[in-house]
Amino acid sequence: MSDNILTTIYLLLVITLVFPGFYYANRNKKVFLKNLIIWIGVIGIILILTKFLKN
C-alpha cells in the first residue's frame, strides 16, 4: 500500500475514536457547531501551511 492510503486509514481511525467523545462533550448544538468550525479552521490552516512548505 502506498503511504497516502495508510495515512488516510490512520486518520479515519483516529477520527472514529475521537469523535464520540467530542460529540458527548459538545451536546449543545450551538457549542458543537462553534467548536467544529474552529477545528475545521485549524485543520485548514495546517493543510495550507503544509502545501506551501512542501514546495
Residue pairs with C-beta under 8 A, 6 or more apart in sequence:
22 35
23 32
26 32
26 35
26 36
